Amino acid sequence: MFRKRTALLGLLCASLFISACGFQPLYGTRANAPGIVTELAAISVGAPSDPLNRTLRLLLEDQLRADGSVPVLYQVTLSTRLSVRDVAIQQDTDVTRKNLVLTSKYRLLDIESGEELFNSQAIAIAAYNRVGSEFANIIAERDARERAASQAAVEIRAALAIFFQRRKGS
């Protein structure tokens, strides 16, 4: 019983300190102002049509919730590069583990003015094991590509959300 009261008291004190310092959730909304979620939904995503960029574009659109319900005000253009590095090499030179490194450079443009508002890059690393079956290796690499693209989409969304939050604050 004492632990529950102490935990509850600690939680109450922490919430008072957090509210006093001006903390507000990144993706929250206020009654009098649109939130970051609305800004993110107003972004269209442009990328080359190769399979990796298409996967990243679709994952990023899901992250941004760009479903067409909000007028498009911004465009993100993606430029993605993929490299594969050997990680675990046995004495007989067989590679048993690889790292797949996805580097995605992106730019946020204001559609109306054409002005570049923000640019950065996201780097995602996904590892996979190599085994005796070539089919298993192909599937493992494909899965690693999808995991890397998913990580990059989450990182890009977070960076764009922070950009919009800082822009609203200034």
C-alpha positions in Angstrom: 0.0 0.0 0.0 2.8 2.4 0.9 4.5 1.7 -2.5 1.3 2.5 -4.4 1.0 5.8 -2.5 4.6 6.7 -3.1 4.4 5.9 -6.8 1.2 7.9 -7.1 2.7 10.9 -5.2 5.8 10.7 -7.4 3.7 10.6 -10.6 1.7 13.6 -9.4 4.8 15.6 -8.6 6.4 14.7 -12.0 3.3 15.8 -13.8 3.3 19.2 -12.0 7.0 19.7 -12.9 6.4 18.7 -16.5 3.5 21.1 -16.9 5.4 23.9 -15.2 8.3 23.7 -17.6 6.1 24.2 -20.7 6.3 20.6 -21.9 3.8 19.7 -24.6 3.6 16.5 -26.7 5.1 16.8 -30.2 2.1 15.3 -31.9 -0.6 16.9 -29.7 -3.1 19.5 -30.8 -4.5 22.5 -29.1 -8.1 23.7 -29.4 -7.0 27.0 -31.0 -4.2 25.8 -33.3 -3.7 22.9 -35.7 -1.2 20.4 -34.6 1.9 19.0 -36.1 -0.2 16.0 -37.3 -2.1 18.3 -39.7 1.1 19.8 -41.0 2.5 16.3 -41.6 -0.6 15.2 -43.4 -0.2 18.2 -45.8 3.0 16.7 -47.3 3.1 14.8 -50.6 6.1 12.4 -51.1 8.0 12.2 -54.3 10.6 9.6 -55.1 12.2 7.7 -58.0 10.1 4.7 -59.1 12.6 1.9 -58.3 11.4 -0.7 -55.8 13.4 0.6 -52.8 12.3 4.2 -53.2 8.7 3.1 -53.9 8.7 1.1 -50.6 10.2 4.0 -48.7 7.7 6.5 -50.3 4.7 4.3 -49.3 6.0 3.7 -45.8 6.6 7.5 -45.4 3.1 8.3 -46.7 1.7 5.9 -44.1 3.8 7.6 -41.4 2.6 11.1 -42.5 -1.0 9.9 -42.9 -1.1 11.6 -46.2 -4.6 10.4 -47.2 -5.7 13.4 -49.2 -8.0 14.7 -46.4 -5.8 17.8 -46.0 -4.8 20.1 -48.9 -1.2 19.4 -50.0 1.1 22.4 -49.0 4.5 20.7 -49.0 6.4 18.1 -50.9 9.2 15.9 -49.7 11.6 14.6 -52.4 13.6 11.5 -51.6 17.0 10.3 -52.9 18.0 6.9 -51.6 21.2 5.0 -51.7 21.7 1.4 -50.5 25.0 -0.3 -49.6 25.6 -3.8 -48.2 28.6 -4.5 -46.0 30.0 -7.8 -44.9 30.0 -8.0 -41.1 30.9 -11.6 -40.1 33.5 -13.3 -42.3 34.6 -16.8 -41.4 38.2 -18.1 -41.9 37.1 -19.9 -45.1 35.9 -16.4 -46.4 32.2 -17.3 -46.1 30.1 -14.3 -45.2 27.6 -15.2 -42.5 26.2 -11.8 -41.6 25.7 -8.6 -43.6 24.6 -5.0 -42.8 22.4 -3.2 -45.2 22.8 0.6 -44.9 20.1 2.8 -46.4 20.9 6.5 -46.7 18.0 8.6 -47.7 18.5 12.3 -48.4 15.3 14.3 -48.4 14.2 17.9 -49.0 11.0 19.6 -47.8 9.7 22.1 -50.4 6.9 24.7 -50.0 4.7 23.9 -53.1 3.4 27.4 -53.5 6.7 29.2 -53.4 9.0 26.4 -54.4 11.3 27.3 -51.5 13.3 24.6 -49.8 12.3 24.7 -46.2 14.3 21.8 -44.8 16.8 19.2 -45.9 18.5 16.3 -44.1 19.3 12.7 -44.4 18.1 9.5 -42.6 20.4 6.6 -42.2 19.0 3.2 -41.3 20.9 -0.1 -40.8 19.4 -3.5 -40.9 21.4 -6.7 -40.4 20.7 -10.2 -41.7 22.3 -13.6 -41.6 23.5 -15.6 -44.5 22.9 -19.3 -44.6 23.4 -22.2 -46.9 20.1 -21.7 -48.7 20.2 -19.1 -51.4 16.4 -18.7 -51.2 16.7 -18.0 -47.5 19.4 -15.4 -48.2 17.2 -13.6 -50.8 14.3 -13.5 -48.4 16.5 -12.3 -45.5 17.9 -9.5 -47.6 14.5 -8.4 -48.8 13.3 -8.3 -45.2 16.3 -6.3 -44.2 15.5 -3.8 -47.0 12.0 -3.4 -45.8 13.1 -3.0 -42.1 15.7 -0.3 -43.2 13.0 1.5 -45.2 10.6 1.4 -42.3 13.3 2.8 -39.9 14.1 5.6 -42.4 10.5 6.5 -42.7 10.1 6.8 -39.0 13.3 8.9 -38.7 12.1 11.2 -41.5 8.7 11.7 -39.9 10.3 12.5 -36.6 12.7 15.1 -38.2 9.8 16.7 -40.1 7.7 16.9 -37.0 10.5 18.5 -35.1 11.0 21.0 -37.9 7.3 22.0 -37.9 7.3 22.2 -34.1 10.3 24.6 -34.1 8.9 26.6 -36.9 5.6 27.1 -34.9 7.6 28.1 -31.9 9.5 30.9 -33.7 
